[in-house]
Amino acid sequence: MKTINPFLLMFSLLLSSSVLAQSTGWIENPNHPPVQVKFMLTGELDPVSQTLAAILEVKLKDDWKTYWRSPGEAGIAPSINWDQSENLADVTWEWPKPEAFSLLGLQTFGYKHDVIFPMQLQVEDSKQPLSLKGLLTLSSCTNICVLTDYDINLKVNLNNMTADPAAMFAYNKAKSSVPQRTTTADINLGWDSSKQQLEVLLNEGDWQYPQLIIDGEPEVNFKLKYLEANSDEQGNKQLKAIFDGSSWLGATDVIGKMLNVTVIEADTAMEYSASVTAVDIISSGSSLWTMLLLALLGGLILNVMPCVLPVLGMKLSAVVAAPSVDKTKIRQQFLSSALGILVSFWLLAGFIVTLKITGQAIGWGVQFQNPWFIGFMALVTSVFAINMLGAFEINLPSSVQTKLATTGGNDNRGHFLQGMFATLLATPCSAPFLGTAVAFALGADVISLFVIFTALAVGMALPWLLVAAVPQVANYFPKPGRWMSVVKVIFAGLLLLTSLWLISLLANFISSTTLWIVAAILVLLFITLLARVHGSAAVIASISMGILASAITAFATSDNWARPLPTDLSWTALQQSDIQAQVAKGQTVFVDVTADWCITCKANKVGVILQDPVYSRLKQADMDLVIGDWTKPSAAITDYLQSHNRYGVPFNVVFGPNAPDGIKLPVILSAKQVIDAINQASAKAQF
């Protein structure tokens, strides 16, 4: 049996107690277990300023969050009462950049999961012991809020401290996320008392669409109304923002007050301060008009995006039948389709508003993250496909049929539904101008959101509105005849492919075996009904045409068939800290935020990313490839998108030594754009 030297044991205990005295360890209130806190000293005292670095770490489980120094429209900022401490002169509390949260229509700022607050403790006499006795009051919330107290109790011999590397690392990491404060920036703050608005003019930095937070006046909340980044007449970068100011006390006045402006974009965060002067703010409504124009163009271009193929059958079925009816009926049918598109966009806007109010993730196409929605759309498109074969008809009671016939509306409901489902199935695609308009809408108030989505709907419905306005256009369509049966079979096949594609998306939620069985049943049912309605010859002809089309495609793309698309690119999961670390090492990072349901993402992947010269460039040793999979809901990926003012996929950005803030790529990629961005961001340009 080994003996233990009592002096060595005593020395070890003294040493360990000295180290332990620099940390409280994890503190948990038994009445509120989702939150844990820990207070640590780094163990290094600055002899000149007599300050000691420390950290307060807070761990929050699940969806619990706590608040920033200015919590926003709800919540309470964390605070510590040090009145019972001894030899403590002052405490400086620093705040890492916060996230923005929206719950029940209220905007708040704070933190989720794990946050570390760096602090500096100034002592009165460095030769005397330091006794820390603090009462931490911490507010934490989900859909309810809990106010909890934690006792901090430490006694430290300042002359016998031990440097704690873990605490120093955590302190430095937390400091790096605190917005850099500057007092030399050219910033002007103006308050319009009549409009109750604050104007921010910042003539510094190359900001694009950052997040701005105004604080410094506790009773006043500021909500962003308008944001624009441009250049002045001399070519200098300028950021202009207008905030609506409100207070529960009623009309307010901040003229002469000192306000803080925190600007956050990607990994960059700056904090500015300035005194507010009186100004007359000129209306910035032109920005909304610009976004309306972009929304119109984005909606129109959406008609020719890759996602048009799945909805082609529903959209063109009305065109085929149009010449067989009079002008009044044509106008009614196309107006019904346009109205269906409009109603769908309004439903999407209402859905997004609901998500914003409840604090959920918002974005373009997020409904495809829901398996119930995908299953519903697969069912609807399957019914449409089978119905186009003429396999069944839904017969209403004779009295209802008579009423519909006499009012001339027996056909319009179908066209209305076609417009609705065309819109819902088109949302997995992004288009030029669409992302800018949607980002503006999702960051604006409810009325602006509905206005922008209405403009998107009008843009997408423009072809149908054109026919409705000028029914004579239908005269240029082919005359109806037996060929229409063939066209209907083709459209039914396109809808079948749409259904199979939707079923494949459910592989992220349901076992593949089940989906294979469902898909096989659907295909067999389709073939059986096709044979029953149009005869076995139609089945043979359809299969033959499919084989012929495949052969022609294979011949036309023989080079690609001989050289299949590579799949050996090495991707790592999206982590913001990993991107920063790789760029610091001199690497170039290509980020691809995508989703299985995003057709534009697939087109970018097949047409650009997996084709030379991009593919070979991505394989080089100086490249790191990062992927963010948004197929299922992901708070981290949603936050990442929103930090770049994006609310949908695809989103591609290139980081590098020459572009630490990233170079954002357009929605639809081209090889030249990708290569140029990589060369610009890389430490050494490639030629």
C-alpha positions as CSV (number, residue, x, y, z in Angstrom):
1,M,0.0,0.0,0.0
2,K,1.4,3.4,-1.0
3,T,1.7,6.1,1.5
4,I,0.9,9.8,0.8
5,N,3.1,12.5,1.8
6,P,1.0,14.8,4.1
7,F,2.9,17.9,3.1
8,L,2.4,17.1,-0.6
9,L,-1.3,16.5,0.0
10,M,-1.7,19.8,1.9
11,F,0.2,21.7,-0.9
12,S,-2.1,20.1,-3.5
13,L,-5.2,21.0,-1.6
14,L,-4.1,24.6,-1.2
15,L,-3.2,24.8,-4.9
16,S,-6.5,23.4,-5.9
17,S,-8.5,25.7,-3.6
18,S,-6.6,28.6,-5.0
19,V,-7.6,27.6,-8.6
20,L,-11.1,26.7,-7.6
21,A,-11.5,30.1,-5.9
22,Q,-11.2,31.7,-9.3
23,S,-14.5,30.0,-10.5
24,T,-17.9,29.5,-9.0
25,G,-18.4,26.3,-11.0
26,W,-21.8,25.8,-12.6
27,I,-24.6,27.3,-10.6
28,E,-28.2,26.1,-11.1
29,N,-31.4,27.2,-9.5
30,P,-33.4,24.1,-8.7
31,N,-36.6,26.0,-9.5
32,H,-35.4,26.7,-13.1
33,P,-33.1,23.9,-14.3
34,P,-32.9,24.9,-18.1
35,V,-30.4,27.6,-17.2
36,Q,-26.9,27.3,-15.7
37,V,-24.4,30.1,-15.0
38,K,-20.7,30.2,-14.2
39,F,-18.5,33.1,-13.1
40,M,-14.7,32.8,-13.7
41,L,-11.6,34.9,-13.3
42,T,-8.8,34.6,-15.8
43,G,-6.2,35.0,-13.0
44,E,-4.3,37.8,-14.6
45,L,-4.3,41.3,-12.9
46,D,-3.2,44.4,-14.8
47,P,-0.9,46.2,-12.4
48,V,-1.3,49.5,-14.1
49,S,-5.1,49.8,-14.3
50,Q,-5.6,47.3,-11.5
51,T,-8.2,45.4,-13.5
52,L,-8.9,41.7,-13.5
53,A,-10.5,40.0,-16.5
54,A,-13.5,37.8,-15.9
55,I,-16.3,36.0,-17.7
56,L,-19.9,35.2,-17.0
57,E,-21.0,32.2,-18.9
58,V,-24.7,31.3,-19.4
59,K,-26.0,28.0,-20.7
60,L,-29.6,27.9,-21.9
61,K,-31.3,24.6,-23.0
62,D,-33.6,24.1,-25.9
63,D,-35.3,27.3,-27.0
64,W,-34.7,29.3,-23.9
65,K,-33.1,32.7,-24.4
66,T,-31.8,35.6,-22.4
67,Y,-31.4,39.3,-23.3
68,W,-28.9,41.9,-24.5
69,R,-28.2,45.1,-22.6
70,S,-31.2,46.6,-24.4
71,P,-33.8,43.8,-24.6
72,G,-36.1,45.5,-27.1
73,E,-39.9,45.6,-26.7
74,A,-39.9,43.0,-24.0
75,G,-37.6,41.3,-21.5
76,I,-35.1,42.4,-18.9
77,A,-31.4,42.6,-19.4
78,P,-29.2,40.5,-17.0
79,S,-27.6,42.4,-14.1
80,I,-25.4,41.8,-11.1
81,N,-25.6,43.7,-7.8
82,W,-22.1,43.8,-6.3
83,D,-22.9,46.0,-3.3
84,Q,-21.7,43.4,-0.7
85,S,-18.3,42.9,-2.4
86,E,-15.1,44.1,-0.8
87,N,-12.0,45.7,-2.5
88,L,-14.1,46.1,-5.7
89,A,-14.1,49.6,-7.2
90,D,-15.9,49.1,-10.5
91,V,-17.2,46.5,-13.0
92,T,-17.3,46.9,-16.8
93,W,-19.8,44.5,-18.4
94,E,-19.3,43.9,-22.2
95,W,-22.0,42.5,-24.5
96,P,-21.4,40.2,-27.5
97,K,-23.4,41.0,-30.6
98,P,-27.0,39.8,-30.1
99,E,-29.6,38.0,-32.3
100,A,-32.9,39.5,-33.2
101,F,-36.1,37.6,-32.1
102,S,-39.7,38.2,-32.9
103,L,-42.4,36.8,-30.6
104,L,-46.1,37.7,-30.7
105,G,-45.2,40.7,-32.9
106,L,-42.6,42.0,-30.4
107,Q,-39.0,42.5,-31.4
108,T,-36.3,41.6,-28.9
109,F,-32.5,41.1,-28.8
110,G,-30.6,38.5,-27.0
111,Y,-28.9,35.1,-27.0
112,K,-29.8,31.4,-27.2
113,H,-27.9,28.3,-26.2
114,D,-24.6,29.5,-24.8
115,V,-23.3,33.0,-24.3
116,I,-20.2,34.4,-22.6
117,F,-20.1,37.9,-21.3
118,P,-16.5,39.4,-20.8
119,M,-16.0,41.7,-17.8
120,Q,-13.3,43.8,-16.3
121,L,-13.2,44.1,-12.5
122,Q,-11.3,47.1,-11.1
123,V,-10.0,46.6,-7.6
124,E,-9.3,49.3,-5.0
125,D,-6.0,47.8,-3.7
126,S,-4.2,45.0,-5.5
127,K,-2.4,44.1,-2.3
128,Q,-5.6,43.3,-0.5
129,P,-7.8,40.2,-1.0
130,L,-10.8,40.5,-3.3
131,S,-14.2,39.4,-2.0
132,L,-16.8,39.1,-4.6
133,K,-20.4,38.8,-3.5
134,G,-22.9,39.4,-6.3
135,L,-26.5,38.7,-6.9
136,L,-27.1,37.9,-10.6
137,T,-30.6,38.5,-11.8
138,L,-31.3,36.7,-15.1
139,S,-34.4,36.8,-17.2
140,S,-34.9,33.8,-19.5
141,C,-37.8,33.2,-21.9
142,T,-39.4,30.9,-24.4
143,N,-43.2,31.4,-24.7
144,I,-43.0,32.2,-20.9
145,C,-40.5,34.2,-19.0
146,V,-38.7,33.4,-15.7
147,L,-36.7,35.8,-13.6
148,T,-34.1,33.9,-11.6
149,D,-31.4,34.9,-9.0
150,Y,-28.0,33.4,-8.7
151,D,-25.5,34.0,-5.9
152,I,-21.9,34.7,-6.9
153,N,-19.4,34.2,-4.1
154,L,-15.7,34.3,-4.6
155,K,-12.7,35.2,-2.3
156,V,-9.4,35.7,-4.1
157,N,-5.9,36.4,-2.9
158,L,-4.8,38.8,-5.7
159,N,-1.1,38.1,-4.8
160,N,-1.5,34.3,-5.2
161,M,-3.6,33.9,-8.3
162,T,-3.0,31.3,-11.0
163,A,-3.5,32.1,-14.7
164,D,-6.4,30.0,-16.0
165,P,-5.8,29.2,-19.8
166,A,-9.4,28.0,-20.3
167,A,-10.8,31.2,-18.8
168,M,-8.4,33.3,-20.8
169,F,-9.4,31.5,-24.0
170,A,-13.1,32.0,-23.2
171,Y,-12.6,35.6,-22.4
172,N,-10.7,36.4,-25.6
173,K,-13.3,34.5,-27.7
174,A,-16.1,36.5,-26.0
175,K,-14.2,39.7,-26.6
176,S,-13.9,39.0,-30.3
177,S,-17.7,38.9,-30.6
178,V,-18.2,42.2,-28.9
179,P,-18.9,45.0,-31.4
180,Q,-15.9,47.2,-31.8
181,R,-16.6,50.7,-30.4
182,T,-15.4,53.7,-32.3
183,T,-15.9,57.5,-31.7
184,T,-14.2,58.7,-34.9
185,A,-16.7,57.6,-37.4
186,D,-18.7,60.0,-39.6
187,I,-22.2,59.3,-38.3
188,N,-25.2,61.6,-38.0
189,L,-28.4,61.0,-36.1
190,G,-31.4,63.1,-36.7
191,W,-34.8,63.1,-35.1
192,D,-38.0,64.2,-36.8
193,S,-40.4,65.0,-34.0
194,S,-43.5,65.3,-36.3
195,K,-42.9,61.9,-37.8
196,Q,-41.4,60.3,-34.6
197,Q,-38.6,59.0,-36.7
198,L,-34.8,58.7,-36.4
199,E,-32.6,59.1,-39.4
200,V,-29.1,57.4,-39.4
201,L,-26.5,58.5,-41.9
202,L,-23.2,56.5,-41.6
203,N,-20.4,57.4,-44.0
204,E,-18.0,54.6,-43.0
205,G,-17.5,51.0,-44.0
206,D,-18.6,48.9,-46.9
207,W,-21.9,47.9,-45.5
208,Q,-24.5,46.1,-47.8
209,Y,-27.7,45.2,-45.8
210,P,-26.6,45.0,-42.2
211,Q,-28.7,44.7,-39.1
212,L,-28.9,47.9,-37.1
213,I,-29.9,48.2,-33.5
214,I,-30.5,51.5,-31.8
215,D,-30.3,51.8,-28.0
216,G,-29.4,54.3,-25.3
217,E,-32.8,55.6,-24.4
218,P,-34.5,52.9,-22.3
219,E,-38.1,54.1,-22.8
220,V,-37.9,54.3,-26.6
221,N,-38.0,51.4,-29.0
222,F,-36.7,51.8,-32.5
223,K,-38.0,49.7,-35.4
224,L,-36.3,49.7,-38.8
225,K,-38.5,51.2,-41.6
226,Y,-36.0,51.8,-44.4
227,L,-32.4,50.8,-45.1
228,E,-30.3,51.7,-48.1
229,A,-26.6,51.3,-48.9
230,N,-25.2,53.5,-51.7
231,S,-22.5,56.0,-52.6
232,D,-22.5,59.8,-52.4
233,E,-21.5,62.1,-55.3
234,Q,-17.8,61.7,-54.4
235,G,-18.1,57.9,-54.5
236,N,-17.9,57.5,-50.7
237,K,-20.0,54.6,-49.2
238,Q,-23.0,55.7,-47.2
239,L,-25.5,53.8,-45.2
240,K,-28.9,55.4,-44.6
241,A,-31.6,54.1,-42.3
242,I,-34.8,55.4,-40.9
243,F,-36.4,54.0,-37.7
244,D,-39.8,54.5,-36.3
245,G,-39.5,55.6,-32.6
246,S,-42.2,54.7,-30.1
247,S,-42.6,54.7,-26.4
248,W,-45.3,53.5,-24.0
249,L,-45.3,57.0,-22.6
250,G,-46.6,58.4,-25.9
251,A,-44.8,60.9,-28.1
252,T,-41.2,61.2,-27.3
253,D,-38.2,63.5,-28.1
254,V,-34.6,62.3,-28.2
255,I,-33.1,65.5,-29.6
256,G,-29.8,66.1,-27.7
257,K,-29.7,62.6,-26.3
258,M,-26.7,60.3,-26.9
259,L,-27.7,57.1,-28.8
260,N,-25.7,54.0,-29.7
261,V,-25.9,52.5,-33.2
262,T,-24.8,48.8,-33.4
263,V,-24.2,47.6,-37.0
264,I,-23.9,43.9,-37.6
265,E,-23.2,42.2,-40.9
266,A,-21.9,38.6,-41.1
267,D,-18.9,38.5,-38.8
268,T,-18.4,42.2,-38.6
269,A,-19.9,44.3,-35.8
270,M,-19.3,47.9,-35.0
271,E,-20.8,50.3,-32.4
272,Y,-21.1,54.0,-33.0
273,S,-22.4,56.8,-30.7
274,A,-23.6,60.2,-31.6
275,S,-25.8,63.0,-30.2
276,V,-29.2,63.4,-31.9
277,T,-30.0,66.6,-33.8
278,A,-33.3,67.9,-35.1
279,V,-34.0,67.2,-38.8
280,D,-36.9,67.0,-41.3
281,I,-36.9,63.5,-42.7
282,I,-37.8,63.3,-46.4
283,S,-40.0,60.4,-47.2
284,S,-38.2,57.4,-48.5
285,G,-41.1,55.7,-50.2
286,S,-39.2,55.4,-53.4
287,S,-37.4,52.4,-51.8
288,L,-40.8,50.6,-51.6
289,W,-41.6,51.5,-55.2
290,T,-38.2,50.0,-56.2
291,M,-38.9,46.8,-54.4
292,L,-42.4,46.6,-56.0
293,L,-40.7,46.8,-59.4
294,L,-38.2,44.1,-58.4
295,A,-41.1,42.0,-57.1
296,L,-43.0,42.4,-60.4
297,L,-39.9,41.3,-62.4
298,G,-39.1,38.5,-60.0
299,G,-42.6,37.1,-60.2
300,L,-42.6,37.3,-64.0
301,I,-39.2,35.6,-64.3
302,L,-40.5,32.9,-61.9
303,N,-42.6,31.7,-64.9
304,V,-39.5,30.6,-66.8
305,M,-37.5,29.1,-63.9
306,P,-36.6,25.4,-63.7
307,C,-39.6,24.9,-61.4
308,V,-42.0,25.7,-64.3
309,L,-41.7,22.1,-65.5
310,P,-43.6,20.5,-62.5
311,V,-46.5,23.0,-63.0
312,L,-46.5,23.1,-66.8
313,G,-49.4,20.7,-67.1
314,M,-51.7,22.6,-64.8
315,K,-50.8,26.0,-66.3
316,L,-51.1,25.0,-69.9
317,S,-54.3,22.9,-69.6
318,A,-56.2,26.1,-69.6
319,V,-54.4,27.3,-72.8
320,V,-55.2,24.2,-74.7
321,A,-59.0,24.5,-74.1
322,A,-59.1,28.3,-74.4
323,P,-59.9,28.5,-78.2
324,S,-62.9,26.3,-77.9
325,V,-64.9,28.9,-75.8
326,D,-66.0,32.5,-76.4
327,K,-64.1,35.6,-75.3
328,T,-66.1,36.1,-72.1
329,K,-65.3,32.5,-71.0
330,I,-61.6,32.9,-71.9
331,R,-61.5,36.1,-69.8
332,Q,-63.1,34.4,-66.9
333,Q,-60.8,31.4,-67.0
334,F,-57.6,33.3,-67.1
335,L,-58.8,35.8,-64.5
336,S,-59.6,32.8,-62.3
337,S,-56.1,31.4,-62.7
338,A,-54.6,34.9,-62.0
339,L,-56.8,35.2,-58.9
340,G,-55.6,31.7,-57.8
341,I,-52.0,32.9,-58.0
342,L,-52.9,36.1,-56.1
343,V,-54.7,34.2,-53.3
344,S,-51.8,31.7,-53.0
345,F,-49.3,34.5,-52.5
346,W,-51.6,36.0,-49.9
347,L,-51.8,32.7,-48.1
348,L,-48.0,32.5,-48.2
349,A,-47.8,36.0,-46.8
350,G,-50.2,35.1,-44.0
351,F,-48.3,31.9,-43.3
352,I,-45.0,33.9,-43.0
353,V,-46.6,36.6,-40.8
354,T,-47.8,33.8,-38.5
355,L,-44.3,32.4,-38.3
356,K,-42.9,35.8,-37.5
357,I,-45.4,36.4,-34.7
358,T,-44.7,33.0,-33.1
359,G,-40.9,33.5,-33.4
360,Q,-40.4,30.7,-36.0
361,A,-38.0,30.5,-38.9
362,I,-39.2,32.4,-41.9
363,G,-38.1,32.2,-45.5
364,W,-39.0,31.6,-49.1
365,G,-40.2,28.0,-49.6
366,V,-40.0,27.0,-46.0
367,Q,-43.3,25.2,-46.3
368,F,-41.4,22.4,-48.1
369,Q,-39.7,21.7,-44.8
370,N,-43.0,20.3,-43.6
371,P,-43.7,16.7,-44.5
372,W,-47.5,17.2,-44.2
373,F,-47.4,20.0,-46.8
374,I,-45.3,17.9,-49.2
375,G,-47.6,14.9,-48.8
376,F,-50.6,17.1,-49.4
377,M,-49.1,18.6,-52.6
378,A,-48.1,15.1,-53.8
379,L,-51.7,13.9,-53.3
380,V,-53.1,16.9,-55.1
381,T,-50.8,16.6,-58.1
382,S,-51.5,12.9,-58.3
383,V,-55.3,13.5,-58.4
384,F,-54.7,16.2,-61.0
385,A,-52.6,13.8,-63.1
386,I,-55.2,11.0,-62.9
387,N,-58.1,13.4,-63.6
388,M,-56.4,14.7,-66.7
389,L,-56.5,11.2,-68.1
390,G,-60.3,11.5,-67.8
391,A,-60.4,8.6,-65.4
392,F,-63.1,10.2,-63.2
393,E,-65.2,13.3,-62.9
394,I,-66.5,14.9,-59.7
395,N,-70.3,15.2,-60.3
396,L,-72.2,17.8,-58.2
397,P,-75.9,17.6,-57.5
398,S,-78.0,18.5,-60.5
399,S,-79.4,21.6,-58.9
400,V,-75.9,22.9,-58.2
401,Q,-74.8,22.0,-61.8
402,T,-77.8,24.0,-63.2
403,K,-77.0,27.0,-61.1
404,L,-73.3,27.0,-62.0
405,A,-74.2,26.5,-65.7
406,T,-76.6,29.4,-65.7
407,T,-74.1,31.7,-64.0
408,G,-71.3,30.6,-66.4
409,G,-69.0,29.6,-63.6
410,N,-68.9,25.8,-63.9
411,D,-65.3,25.8,-65.1
412,N,-63.7,28.7,-63.2
413,R,-63.0,26.9,-59.9
414,G,-60.7,24.5,-61.6
415,H,-58.7,27.3,-63.2
416,F,-58.6,29.1,-59.8
417,L,-57.1,25.9,-58.2
418,Q,-54.6,25.5,-61.0
419,G,-53.4,29.0,-60.3
420,M,-53.1,28.3,-56.6
421,F,-51.2,25.1,-57.0
422,A,-49.0,26.5,-59.7
423,T,-47.8,29.1,-57.2
424,L,-47.3,26.7,-54.3
425,L,-45.2,24.3,-56.5
426,A,-43.2,27.2,-57.9
427,T,-41.9,28.3,-54.5
428,P,-39.0,25.8,-54.4
429,C,-37.4,28.0,-57.1
430,S,-35.7,31.3,-56.6
431,A,-35.3,33.8,-59.4
432,P,-33.3,37.0,-60.1
433,F,-34.8,40.0,-58.2
434,L,-37.0,37.6,-56.2
435,G,-34.6,37.2,-53.3
436,T,-34.1,41.0,-52.9
437,A,-37.8,41.6,-52.9
438,V,-38.6,38.8,-50.5
439,A,-35.7,39.9,-48.1
440,F,-37.2,43.4,-48.1
441,A,-40.7,42.0,-47.4
442,L,-39.7,39.7,-44.6
443,G,-37.8,42.4,-42.8
444,A,-40.6,45.0,-43.2
445,D,-43.9,45.5,-41.5
446,V,-47.0,43.4,-42.2
447,I,-48.6,45.8,-44.6
448,S,-45.3,46.1,-46.7
449,L,-45.0,42.3,-46.7
450,F,-48.5,41.9,-48.2
451,V,-47.8,44.6,-50.7
452,I,-44.6,43.0,-51.9
453,F,-46.2,39.6,-52.1
454,T,-49.1,41.0,-54.1
455,A,-46.6,42.5,-56.5
456,L,-44.9,39.1,-56.8
457,A,-48.3,37.5,-57.5
458,V,-49.1,40.1,-60.2
459,G,-45.8,39.5,-61.8
460,M,-46.3,35.8,-62.0
461,A,-49.9,36.2,-63.2
462,L,-49.0,38.8,-65.9
463,P,-49.1,36.2,-68.8
464,W,-52.6,35.2,-67.7
465,L,-53.7,38.7,-67.1
466,L,-52.6,39.6,-70.6
467,V,-54.8,36.9,-72.1
468,A,-57.7,38.0,-69.9
469,A,-57.2,41.7,-71.0
470,V,-56.9,40.7,-74.7
471,P,-58.8,37.5,-75.3
472,Q,-58.0,37.7,-79.0
473,V,-54.6,36.3,-78.1
474,A,-56.3,32.9,-77.6
475,N,-57.0,32.9,-81.4
476,Y,-53.4,32.2,-82.0
477,F,-53.5,29.0,-80.1
478,P,-53.9,25.8,-82.0
479,K,-57.4,24.8,-82.8
480,P,-58.8,22.0,-80.6
481,G,-59.0,18.5,-82.1
482,R,-58.0,14.9,-81.4
483,W,-54.4,16.0,-80.8
484,M,-55.7,17.5,-77.5
485,S,-56.0,14.0,-76.0
486,V,-52.3,13.4,-76.7
487,V,-51.4,16.8,-75.1
488,K,-53.5,15.9,-72.1
489,V,-51.6,12.6,-71.7
490,I,-48.3,14.5,-71.9
491,F,-49.4,17.0,-69.3
492,A,-50.7,14.1,-67.1
493,G,-47.2,12.6,-67.4
494,L,-45.6,15.8,-66.3
495,L,-47.9,16.0,-63.3
496,L,-47.0,12.3,-62.5
497,L,-43.3,13.3,-62.6
498,T,-44.2,16.2,-60.2
499,S,-45.9,13.8,-57.8
500,L,-42.9,11.4,-57.9
501,W,-40.5,14.3,-57.2
502,L,-42.6,15.4,-54.2
503,I,-42.7,11.8,-53.0
504,S,-38.9,11.6,-53.2
505,L,-38.7,14.7,-50.9
506,L,-40.4,12.7,-48.2
507,A,-37.4,10.5,-48.0
508,N,-36.1,12.9,-45.3
509,F,-39.1,12.0,-43.1
510,I,-40.3,8.5,-44.1
511,S,-38.5,5.2,-44.8
512,S,-37.4,4.7,-48.4
513,T,-39.1,1.4,-48.7
514,T,-42.5,2.9,-47.9
515,L,-42.0,5.6,-50.5
516,W,-40.9,3.1,-53.2
517,I,-44.1,1.2,-52.6
518,V,-46.2,4.3,-52.8
519,A,-44.4,5.5,-56.0
520,A,-44.8,2.0,-57.6
521,I,-48.5,2.0,-56.8
522,L,-49.0,5.4,-58.3
523,V,-47.1,4.5,-61.5
524,L,-49.1,1.3,-61.9
525,L,-52.3,3.1,-61.3
526,F,-51.4,5.7,-63.9
527,I,-50.5,3.1,-66.5
528,T,-53.7,1.1,-65.7
529,L,-55.9,4.1,-66.1
530,L,-54.1,5.2,-69.2
531,A,-54.8,1.8,-70.7
532,R,-58.4,1.8,-69.6
533,V,-59.2,5.3,-70.9
534,H,-57.0,5.5,-74.1
535,G,-56.2,1.9,-74.8
536,S,-53.1,-0.2,-74.6
537,A,-51.8,1.5,-77.8
538,A,-51.6,4.7,-75.8
539,V,-49.5,3.0,-73.1
540,I,-47.1,1.5,-75.7
541,A,-46.9,4.9,-77.5
542,S,-46.2,6.8,-74.2
543,I,-43.5,4.4,-73.2
544,S,-42.0,4.5,-76.6
545,M,-42.0,8.3,-76.7
546,G,-40.3,8.3,-73.2
547,I,-37.6,5.9,-74.4
548,L,-37.1,8.0,-77.6
549,A,-36.9,11.3,-75.6
550,S,-34.3,9.7,-73.3
551,A,-32.3,8.4,-76.2
552,I,-32.3,11.8,-77.9
553,T,-31.3,13.5,-74.7
554,A,-28.5,11.0,-74.2
555,F,-27.2,11.5,-77.7
556,A,-27.3,15.3,-77.4
557,T,-25.4,15.2,-74.1
558,S,-23.1,12.3,-75.0
559,D,-20.0,14.0,-73.6
560,N,-21.7,14.2,-70.2
561,W,-22.9,10.6,-70.4
562,A,-19.4,9.4,-71.2
563,R,-18.1,11.5,-68.3
564,P,-20.8,11.3,-65.5
565,L,-21.2,14.1,-63.0
566,P,-18.6,13.7,-60.2
567,T,-19.9,13.4,-56.6
568,D,-16.6,13.2,-54.8
569,L,-16.4,16.8,-53.5
570,S,-15.6,16.9,-49.8
571,W,-18.2,19.0,-48.0
572,T,-18.3,19.9,-44.3
573,A,-21.4,21.0,-42.3
574,L,-21.9,24.8,-42.0
575,Q,-20.3,26.3,-38.8
576,Q,-19.6,30.0,-38.8
577,S,-16.6,29.6,-36.5
578,D,-15.0,27.0,-38.8
579,I,-15.2,29.4,-41.8
580,Q,-13.4,32.1,-39.8
581,A,-10.7,29.6,-38.7
582,Q,-10.1,28.4,-42.3
583,V,-9.9,31.9,-43.7
584,A,-7.4,32.8,-41.0
585,K,-5.2,29.9,-42.2
586,G,-5.3,31.4,-45.8
587,Q,-7.9,29.0,-47.2
588,T,-10.7,30.0,-49.5
589,V,-14.1,28.8,-48.4
590,F,-17.1,28.2,-50.8
591,V,-20.4,28.0,-48.9
592,D,-23.4,26.4,-50.5
593,V,-26.7,26.7,-48.6
594,T,-29.2,24.4,-50.3
595,A,-32.2,22.1,-49.9
596,D,-33.4,18.9,-51.5
597,W,-36.7,20.7,-52.5
598,C,-34.9,23.6,-54.1
599,I,-35.0,23.1,-57.9
600,T,-32.8,26.2,-58.5
601,C,-30.2,24.6,-56.2
602,K,-30.2,21.4,-58.2
603,A,-29.8,23.4,-61.4
604,N,-26.9,25.3,-60.0
605,K,-25.3,22.1,-58.7
606,V,-25.7,20.1,-62.0
607,G,-25.0,23.0,-64.4
608,V,-22.2,24.8,-62.6
609,I,-20.8,23.4,-59.4
610,L,-20.2,19.8,-60.7
611,Q,-19.0,21.0,-64.1
612,D,-15.5,22.3,-65.1
613,P,-13.9,24.7,-64.6
614,V,-15.7,25.2,-61.2
615,Y,-15.5,21.5,-60.2
616,S,-11.7,21.3,-60.7
617,R,-11.2,24.6,-58.9
618,L,-13.2,23.4,-55.9
619,K,-11.0,20.3,-55.8
620,Q,-7.8,22.3,-55.3
621,A,-6.0,22.2,-51.9
622,D,-6.6,25.8,-51.0
623,M,-10.4,25.3,-51.1
624,D,-12.7,24.4,-48.2
625,L,-16.3,23.4,-49.1
626,V,-19.0,24.1,-46.6
627,I,-22.7,23.1,-47.1
628,G,-25.8,24.1,-45.2
629,D,-28.7,21.7,-45.7
630,W,-32.0,23.6,-45.2
631,T,-34.1,20.6,-46.3
632,K,-35.4,20.4,-42.7
633,P,-35.9,23.3,-40.4
634,S,-32.6,24.4,-38.9
635,A,-32.3,27.5,-36.6
636,A,-28.6,27.7,-37.2
637,I,-28.9,27.8,-41.0
638,T,-31.9,30.2,-40.8
639,D,-29.8,32.5,-38.6
640,Y,-26.9,32.3,-41.0
641,L,-29.1,33.2,-44.0
642,Q,-30.7,36.1,-42.2
643,S,-27.3,37.4,-41.1
644,H,-26.6,37.8,-44.8
645,N,-30.1,39.3,-45.4
646,R,-31.3,36.2,-47.2
647,Y,-34.5,34.3,-46.6
648,G,-34.3,31.6,-49.1
649,V,-32.1,29.2,-51.0
650,P,-29.9,28.8,-53.0
651,F,-27.4,31.0,-51.3
652,N,-23.7,30.8,-52.2
653,V,-20.9,33.0,-50.8
654,V,-17.1,32.8,-51.1
655,F,-14.8,33.8,-48.2
656,G,-11.1,34.2,-48.3
657,P,-8.0,36.2,-47.1
658,N,-9.0,39.0,-49.6
659,A,-12.7,38.7,-48.8
660,P,-13.1,38.0,-45.0
661,D,-16.7,39.3,-45.1
662,G,-17.6,37.1,-48.1
663,I,-18.5,37.7,-51.7
664,K,-22.2,36.9,-52.3
665,L,-23.1,35.1,-55.6
666,P,-26.3,35.6,-57.5
667,V,-29.2,33.2,-57.2
668,I,-28.5,31.6,-60.6
669,L,-24.8,30.7,-60.9
670,S,-22.5,30.9,-63.8
671,A,-19.1,29.3,-64.0
672,K,-17.5,32.7,-64.7
673,Q,-19.1,34.4,-61.6
674,V,-18.0,31.5,-59.3
675,I,-14.4,31.4,-60.6
676,D,-14.1,35.2,-60.5
677,A,-15.3,35.3,-56.9
678,I,-12.9,32.5,-55.9
679,N,-10.0,34.3,-57.5
680,Q,-10.9,37.6,-55.9
681,A,-11.2,36.0,-52.4
682,S,-8.1,33.8,-52.6
683,A,-4.7,34.7,-51.2
684,K,-3.3,34.0,-54.6
685,A,-5.4,34.6,-57.7
686,Q,-5.7,31.7,-60.1
687,F,-5.1,32.4,-63.8
